[in-house]
Amino acid sequence: MLLQNLIRLLMRRKAAARFGIKFDRSTHFHLPAEIVIRGDRHRLWLPDEHGIKIAFVELLLDDCYGCRRISKPVKTILDIGANVGLFGLMAREIFPDAVIHAYEPNPNLEPYLKHQAKIGSFECFMEAVGLDHGKVSLTFAADSVQTRSFNDQAGDIKQTAFREIIRRIGDSVDLVKMDCEGTEWPLFQDVESWSRVRHLSLEYHLWPGCSEKEALDKVRALGFYIRYHKPLDGFGLIWASRYGEAFRKKGESVAKS
């Protein structure tokens, strides 16, 4: 355990150096004021929330969505559940030529997301993503990363159908990153739209009646194979790719820790 922790610390420091920041330990970590993206230094604008600090470390230092392990070229990326745009910055660093569309329904995060979108040269949409077009309302949490949406035709936030956001970006997507606090489950029904996606990096959520096995089965049923699976307490991470990709290995690589 001590050796694993030391290796993780060294890897985080190495990743931090790529972004022009210093990392000591998680307990002493503060959100940086600036970051280097593609060799240029930019000023960040982030809310001072515990969840944002955790997300910064996991997305940019740990690469929890496996961006560095995805074969290139990656030309189109959808970020569903963008929050303040940290994944968009990571994606821009790894995939400098990609078209990136980020979706976030929380209007309170709009100024932060737009600021990071300018840094990362990606487009953001203040919309929820669902199975169909409609309206939603939000259930807010102390940390914005835990805000949830629910269908509400009296709501004042636009929900755009999954098929439409794929159409917007060009009718096919190289990478979908999805962290939408449980609303991923209805999207699995749109089999035809998922056939236009090459890679999926998913954080799934185990609401009552859901299970790890069901999440894995649904992803496989969409025509993906599981490259990596990390179950956690009440949620989990899945990296998946469509069959036939050049980097496919025999069988499925499942990591549990």
C-alpha positions in Angstrom: 0.0 0.0 0.0 2.8 2.4 0.8 4.5 1.7 -2.5 1.2 2.2 -4.4 0.7 5.5 -2.7 4.2 6.6 -3.5 3.9 5.7 -7.1 0.5 7.5 -7.3 2.1 10.6 -5.7 5.0 10.6 -8.2 2.6 10.2 -11.1 0.5 13.0 -10.0 3.5 15.3 -9.6 4.6 14.4 -13.1 1.2 15.1 -14.5 1.0 18.4 -12.6 4.3 19.5 -14.1 2.8 19.0 -17.6 0.2 21.6 -16.7 2.7 24.0 -15.1 1.5 23.4 -11.6 2.9 21.9 -8.4 1.4 19.1 -6.5 2.5 18.1 -3.0 -0.2 16.0 -1.4 -4.0 15.8 -1.7 -4.5 17.1 1.8 -2.5 20.2 1.0 -3.8 20.7 -2.5 -5.4 24.0 -3.5 -6.9 24.8 -6.8 -4.3 26.5 -9.0 -4.8 30.0 -10.3 -3.2 29.2 -13.6 -2.6 26.3 -15.9 -0.5 25.5 -19.0 -2.5 24.1 -21.9 -0.6 23.2 -25.1 2.4 25.3 -24.0 0.4 28.5 -23.2 -0.3 29.7 -19.6 -3.9 30.6 -18.8 -5.7 31.9 -15.8 -8.4 29.5 -14.4 -11.7 30.5 -13.0 -13.0 27.8 -10.6 -15.4 27.8 -7.7 -13.7 27.0 -4.4 -15.6 23.7 -3.7 -14.2 20.4 -2.3 -15.8 18.5 -5.2 -14.0 20.7 -7.7 -10.7 20.0 -6.0 -11.3 16.3 -6.1 -12.3 16.5 -9.8 -9.3 18.5 -10.7 -6.9 15.9 -9.3 -8.9 12.9 -10.8 -9.4 14.4 -14.2 -6.2 16.3 -14.9 -3.6 14.5 -12.8 -5.0 10.9 -12.6 -6.6 11.0 -16.1 -9.6 9.0 -14.6 -11.3 9.0 -18.0 -8.4 7.4 -19.8 -7.8 10.0 -22.4 -4.1 9.2 -22.7 -4.9 5.6 -23.4 -7.2 6.2 -26.3 -5.8 5.6 -29.8 -5.6 8.5 -32.1 -6.9 10.1 -34.2 -9.7 11.6 -32.0 -11.4 14.4 -34.0 -14.8 14.8 -32.2 -15.5 14.7 -28.4 -18.7 15.1 -26.4 -18.5 16.0 -22.8 -21.9 15.2 -21.1 -21.9 16.7 -17.6 -19.1 19.2 -18.1 -19.4 21.0 -14.8 -16.8 23.8 -15.0 -14.9 22.4 -18.0 -12.0 20.6 -16.5 -12.4 17.6 -18.8 -12.5 19.9 -21.8 -9.1 21.2 -20.8 -7.7 17.7 -20.4 -9.2 16.7 -23.8 -7.7 19.8 -25.5 -4.3 19.0 -24.0 -4.4 15.4 -25.3 -6.3 16.0 -28.6 -5.2 19.4 -29.9 -7.2 19.2 -33.1 -10.5 17.8 -31.8 -13.8 19.5 -32.0 -15.1 19.4 -28.4 -18.8 20.1 -27.4 -19.4 20.3 -23.6 -22.9 20.1 -22.1 -23.9 21.3 -18.6 -27.4 22.1 -17.4 -26.5 24.0 -14.2 -26.8 27.7 -15.0 -24.8 28.7 -11.9 -21.7 27.2 -13.6 -22.1 29.0 -16.9 -19.5 31.8 -16.2 -16.9 29.2 -15.1 -17.6 26.8 -17.9 -17.4 29.5 -20.5 -14.1 30.8 -19.1 -12.5 27.3 -19.3 -14.1 26.8 -22.8 -12.3 29.9 -24.0 -9.0 28.6 -22.7 -9.6 25.1 -24.2 -11.1 26.4 -27.4 -14.2 24.2 -27.1 -17.9 25.0 -27.4 -20.2 24.8 -24.5 -24.0 24.4 -24.3 -26.0 25.1 -21.1 -28.3 22.2 -21.7 -29.2 18.9 -20.2 -28.8 15.8 -22.4 -31.6 13.2 -22.4 -33.2 10.5 -24.4 -35.6 13.0 -25.9 -36.1 16.8 -26.2 -37.8 18.3 -23.2 -37.3 20.4 -20.0 -35.6 19.6 -16.7 -35.3 21.0 -13.2 -32.2 20.6 -11.0 -31.7 19.2 -7.5 -28.8 21.2 -6.1 -26.1 19.9 -3.8 -23.5 21.6 -1.7 -20.9 20.5 -4.3 -21.9 21.4 -7.8 -20.5 18.0 -9.0 -23.4 16.3 -7.3 -26.2 18.4 -8.8 -28.8 16.2 -10.5 -31.4 16.9 -13.2 -34.9 15.4 -13.5 -37.5 15.6 -16.2 -39.9 18.4 -15.5 -42.0 19.9 -18.4 -42.5 22.9 -16.1 -38.8 23.3 -15.7 -36.8 26.2 -17.2 -33.7 24.3 -18.4 -33.6 22.8 -21.9 -33.0 19.1 -22.4 -31.6 18.1 -25.8 -31.9 14.6 -27.2 -28.7 12.5 -27.3 -29.3 11.9 -31.1 -29.3 15.7 -31.6 -26.0 16.4 -29.9 -24.4 13.7 -32.1 -25.9 15.4 -35.1 -24.6 18.8 -34.1 -21.0 17.6 -33.9 -21.1 15.8 -37.2 -23.2 12.6 -37.0 -20.5 10.5 -35.4 -18.3 10.9 -32.3 -14.9 9.5 -31.5 -15.2 9.9 -27.7 -18.1 10.4 -25.4 -17.3 11.3 -21.8 -20.4 11.0 -19.6 -20.8 11.9 -16.0 -24.4 13.1 -15.6 -25.4 11.8 -12.1 -27.7 9.0 -13.1 -29.3 10.3 -16.2 -27.0 8.0 -18.2 -29.4 5.1 -17.7 -32.2 6.3 -20.1 -29.6 7.2 -22.8 -28.7 3.5 -23.1 -32.0 3.0 -24.8 -30.9 4.9 -27.9 -29.0 2.1 -29.5 -28.9 3.6 -33.0 -27.2 6.8 -31.7 -24.7 4.8 -29.7 -23.7 3.0 -32.9 -22.1 6.3 -34.0 -19.8 6.4 -31.0 -16.3 4.9 -31.1 -15.1 5.3 -27.4 -17.0 5.8 -24.2 -15.6 7.0 -20.8 -18.5 6.7 -18.4 -19.0 7.4 -14.7 -22.2 5.4 -13.9 -24.3 5.8 -10.7 -26.0 3.0 -8.8 -29.3 4.4 -7.9 -31.8 2.0 -6.3 -32.5 -0.9 -8.6 -29.3 -0.5 -10.5 -26.2 -2.7 -10.3 -22.6 -2.9 -11.6 -23.5 -5.9 -13.7 -26.4 -4.1 -15.3 -24.1 -1.1 -16.2 -21.6 -3.4 -17.8 -24.2 -5.4 -19.6 -25.8 -2.3 -21.1 -22.5 -1.0 -22.3 -21.7 -4.3 -23.9 -25.2 -4.5 -25.5 -24.5 -1.2 -27.3 -21.6 -2.9 -29.1 -18.7 -1.9 -26.9 -16.1 -4.0 -25.2 -14.9 -3.1 -21.7 -11.3 -2.0 -21.6 -11.4 -1.0 -17.9 -13.8 -1.1 -15.1 -13.3 0.4 -11.6 -16.2 -0.2 -9.2 -16.4 2.4 -6.4 -18.9 3.1 -3.5 -22.2 3.7 -5.2 -20.7 4.4 -8.6 -18.0 3.3 -11.0 -15.9 4.0 -14.0 -16.0 2.3 -17.4 -13.7 2.8 -20.4 -15.2 1.1 -23.4 -14.5 1.0 -27.2 -16.4 -0.3 -30.1 -15.3 -3.7 -31.5 -12.8 -3.5 -34.3 -10.6 -0.7 -32.9 -7.0 -1.2 -33.7 -5.9 -1.3 -30.1 -8.3 -4.1 -29.1 -6.8 -6.8 -27.1 -8.0 -10.4 -26.8 -10.8 -10.6 -24.3 -11.6 -7.8 -21.9 -9.3 -6.0 -19.5 -11.2 -5.4 -16.3 -9.4 -3.6 -13.4 -11.0 -3.7 -10.0 -9.5 -1.7 -7.1 
